[in-house]
Amino acid sequence: MKLQRVLNYAQFLMKDFVEAGDVVVDATAGNGYDTALLAELVGESGHVYAFDVQEQAVEATKRRLNELNLAMRCDVILDGHEQVASYVKEPIKAAVFNLGYLPGADHSIVTKPSTTVAAIEAIIKQLVIGGVIILVIYHGHEGGKEERNQVIDYVSSLPQKKINVLRYEFINQKNDPPFIIALEKIKAYPNE
Ligand SMILES: C[S@@+](CC[C@H](N)C(=O)[O-])C[C@H]1O[C@@H](n2cnc3c(N)ncnc32)[C@H](O)[C@@H]1O
């Protein structure tokens, strides 16, 4: 028995919540690792909507999905996750965000506080009761702490009777290690 590392815990949550037939969102496709895992979990009858603002990330994600024969179950969208409601019309079972920049790419293209919060807010509205939003928060880069703080302020304000908000973090590690925030919708929210 050992404590799960942060990225393992994010994958554990995806595997725990996502079932065949679900509609899910990868809000930050990057190189497509999470998109591919989600595509496996939703099966042939489910669907993944993956977003990224970088052409390079969209291409890398499509390539990975093609190699794994998973492309049919995914839409990889070159647009910001804050536009999620324009593309996803179905109820959402799970969404995953990896905040920060894409390793190996332009480090100045990072997720931003206002669009990240707008996307979380939009996804909560479409999230099924029993659904989850998983945020892996990297905050070591420039602007990372501001984004972390704004996300924490927002999720801390959500009503506890409607959304469970979890923080999973190793608190004695140096160099700003990533941590997880997970939101579980337990009752209709906002008023539906
Ligand atoms: C940490 S990386 C994601 C890593 C990815 N999960 C993977 O498995 O490789 C963050 C990504 O978010 C993207 N991004 C930045 N702003 C965005 C936005 N508004 N909407 C969608 N993606 C965005 C970046 O282009 C970058 O590829």
The ligand as a Gaussian input file, in Angstrom:
#p B3LYP/6-31G(d) Opt

LIG

0 1
 C       -0.288000      20.967000     -19.255000
 S       -0.742000      21.010000     -20.946000
 C       -1.841000      19.606000     -21.126000
 C       -1.186000      18.245000     -21.114000
 C       -2.099000      17.132000     -21.600000
 N       -3.140000      16.818000     -20.666000
 C       -1.369000      15.871000     -22.025000
 O       -1.812000      14.770000     -21.673000
 O       -0.367000      15.970000     -22.727000
 C       -1.857000      22.402000     -21.017000
 C       -2.473000      22.621000     -22.398000
 O       -3.525000      23.582000     -22.276000
 C       -3.596000      24.288000     -23.489000
 N       -4.403000      25.517000     -23.304000
 C       -4.023000      26.737000     -22.883000
 N       -5.096000      27.559000     -22.826000
 C       -6.174000      26.832000     -23.221000
 C       -7.565000      27.105000     -23.373000
 N       -8.081000      28.314000     -23.108000
 N       -8.370000      26.111000     -23.819000
 C       -7.871000      24.876000     -24.105000
 N       -6.570000      24.547000     -23.960000
 C       -5.732000      25.514000     -23.535000
 C       -2.142000      24.504000     -23.867000
 O       -2.024000      24.772000     -25.251000
 C       -1.519000      23.167000     -23.449000
 O       -1.441000      22.274000     -24.532000

